[in-house]
Amino acid sequence: VVYGAHDPDARILRADLERWRVQEGVVVIDPVEESGPRWTGARGDVASALACALAERIPDRVAACGPPGMLAAVARRLRAAGVSDQHVWFAIERQMKCGLGICGRCYVDDRYVCREGPVFTLAELDEIDPTTAGHD
């Protein structure tokens, strides 16, 4: 599990992270980008933390969510490591209004993120033309 946050106070799911950390076969890497002197955990961004995790083990499947820039960096790292685009799922953040595919707010290329997503494989995202994005 690679889980990043801007700073220690922005971390959610803290109890889950601790529970996963002690589970056999689960490795948790949870860096923060900004921290004070009392923070004793990992520092840095998710893509860098992912690179460390990939050096230890290449996953069969990956699910990720976050801002577009982070997802792009994660995609580059996963592809460089040889993870199949079919086995990488990204939750795409789009501003949605109606959630029914009526308003067009989340329309990208020929898809409505609210109806057909928001989770897409990396292979599916390669087929989407981001220049046709709606009103984001």
HELIX and SHEET records of a PDB file:
HELIX    1   1 PRO A    8  ALA A   10  5                                   3    
HELIX    2   2 ARG A   14  ARG A   21  1                                   8    
HELIX    3   3 VAL A   46  GLU A   56  1                                  11    
HELIX    4   4 PRO A   68  ALA A   81  1                                  14    
HELIX    5   5 ASP A   85  HIS A   87  5                                   3    
HELIX    6   6 VAL A  113  GLU A  116  1                                   4    
HELIX    7   7 LEU A  122  ASP A  126  1                                   5    
HELIX    8   8 PRO A  130  THR A  132  5                                   3    
SHEET    1   A 3 VAL A  62  CYS A  65  0                                        
SHEET    2   A 3 VAL A  88  ALA A  91  1                                        
SHEET    3   A 3 VAL A 119  THR A 121 -1                                        
SHEET    1   B 2 TYR A 107  VAL A 108  0                                        
SHEET    2   B 2 ARG A 111  TYR A 112 -1                                        
END                                                                             
